Amino acid sequence: MRMSRLFTKTSKEPPHDADSANARLLVQGGFVHQEMAGVYSWLPLGLKVLRKVEAIIRDEMDALGAQEILMSALQPKEPWVTTGRWDTVDVLFKLKSQTKKEYALGPTHEEIVTPLIQQFVTSYKDLPVAVYQIQSKFRDELRAKSGILRGREFGMKDLYSFHLTQDDLEVFYAKAIEAYLRIFKRCGLDAKVTEASGGEFTKKFSHEFHLETPAGEDVILACPSCPFAQNMEIATKEKGNDCPQCGATLGLTKGIELGNIFDLGHTFAEAFKFEVTTEGGKKQMVYMGCYGIGTTRLVGSIVEASHDERGIVWPKSVAPMPVHLVSLSSKDNAVQEKILETAGGIADDLEHEGVRVLWDDRDASAGEKLADADLLGLPLRILVSEKTLKEDAVEWKLRGEKEARLVKLGDIQEEIASF
């Protein structure tokens, strides 16, 4: 992809209302565009990142044995009345049709997925079953903030599992925790599993997955020596107490919630009278689990975790492209032609090998191009200039490192293979 053909542009100035690193850098870099508070359009480079995050999630959900579906975002009022949540969920966007019927924009999908699965599952032989979707959600947040971390329209992967027994649910629940940790690790994040309140769903503990960062909204009671962590809203210990797992001194930290999982028990099954026939011929209520990851929030969290004073530092696994090719201008026409020819050849060769390249071929100064390369944060910068051509080489620099080095033109393919 040539930057001269990219319709988006970078900006030197951050948005006036940017209150977080992701809000500033994603807009400045042209990854997203804010339409209004809490609502963003995803632009070409940003969408590539989002799709890579979704692909990682999809890969792990499929490996977990879940089946992908896509449920309606526009939801009828009736199932929300059935669960008693039509008048209790304060972030529910409610719409009134010209037909006088009322609808909701889905903030979550328990009210849709439970009767949906009920249509197909009637016997113990049909269980367990797990379904997931990746879809936009809508929540009437009183105060949207922190860029794409807390919005009114956002992407989410929600997974729902249905089981005959509590034991079977707990086995799947444990596997889901491991799948979530793999997802976050593949996205370049070290997430902490945190005990949390079951909230309105259940009196049991649920679990949240937090990225420890000063930009976080949640206060976490965490052990510095082992995985033990609790959300302070339900903490059974206090700062300075001994860790119940290893004895180290507990401390407080802040975290961004990347995802959460709930043991729903019979909560929604009872509302919809979702029963199956057991092997003995009796009727039994099914057990449910719910597992969510904010996909757009995950992108914002990656930026919060991986940036410096110059811009974003994308992990290779989710970067829009792995290589940022920069060709600098020369006043000598013959040299300039040679620079463009060399850069174009590098781009073609890498693309032929399946390595996506963002080529900055714009008529811009060296300072502007290098500043934009740092802002956009692709993992590898390859620079072609009059100076490097004298050495029959390119300048090779990893975004996460300070020093650059020269790589001979004939060695680029070999270096890329080990990059």
Stockholm file with secondary structure:
# STOCKHOLM 1.0

chainA/1-419         MRMSRLFTKTSKEPPHDADSANARLLVQGGFVHQEMAGVYSWLPLGLKVLRKVEAIIRDEMDALGAQEILMSALQPKEPWVTTGRWDTVDVLFKLKSQTKKEYALGPTHEEIVTPLIQQFVTSYKDLPVAVYQIQSKFRDELRAKSGILRGREFGMKDLYSFHLTQDDLEVFYAKAIEAYLRIFKRCGLDAKVTEASGGEFTKKFSHEFHLETPAGEDVILACPSCPFAQNMEIATKEKGNDCPQCGATLGLTKGIELGNIFDLGHTFAEAFKFEVTTEGGKKQMVYMGCYGIGTTRLVGSIVEASHDERGIVWPKSVAPMPVHLVSLSSKDNAVQEKILETAGGIADDLEHEGVRVLWDDRDASAGEKLADADLLGLPLRILVSEKTLKEDAVEWKLRGEKEARLVKLGDIQEEIASF
#=GR chainA/1-419 SS CBGGGCSCCCCSSCCTTCCSHHHHHHHHTTSEEEEETTEEEECHHHHHHHHHHHHHHHHHHHHTTCEECCCCSEEEHHHHHHHTCTTTCTTCEEEECTTSCEEEECSCCHHHHHHHHHTTCCBGGGCCEEEEEEEEEECCCSSCBTGGGBCSEEEEEEEEEEESSHHHHHHHHHHHHHHHHHHHHHTTCCEEEEEECCTTTCSSCEEEEEEECTTCSEEEEECSSSSCEEETTTCSSCTTSBCTTTCCBCEEEEEEEEEEEEEEETHHHHHHTCEEECTTSCEEECEEEEEEEEHHHHHHHHHHHSEETTEECCCTTTCSCSEEEEECCCSSHHHHHHHHHHHHHHHHHHHHTTCCEEEECCSCCHHHHHHHHHHHTCSEEEEECHHHHHTTEEEEEETTCSCCEEEEGGGHHHHHHTC
#=GC SS_cons         CBGGGCSCCCCSSCCTTCCSHHHHHHHHTTSEEEEETTEEEECHHHHHHHHHHHHHHHHHHHHTTCEECCCCSEEEHHHHHHHTCTTTCTTCEEEECTTSCEEEECSCCHHHHHHHHHTTCCBGGGCCEEEEEEEEEECCCSSCBTGGGBCSEEEEEEEEEEESSHHHHHHHHHHHHHHHHHHHHHTTCCEEEEEECCTTTCSSCEEEEEEECTTCSEEEEECSSSSCEEETTTCSSCTTSBCTTTCCBCEEEEEEEEEEEEEEETHHHHHHTCEEECTTSCEEECEEEEEEEEHHHHHHHHHHHSEETTEECCCTTTCSCSEEEEECCCSSHHHHHHHHHHHHHHHHHHHHTTCCEEEECCSCCHHHHHHHHHHHTCSEEEEECHHHHHTTEEEEEETTCSCCEEEEGGGHHHHHHTC
//
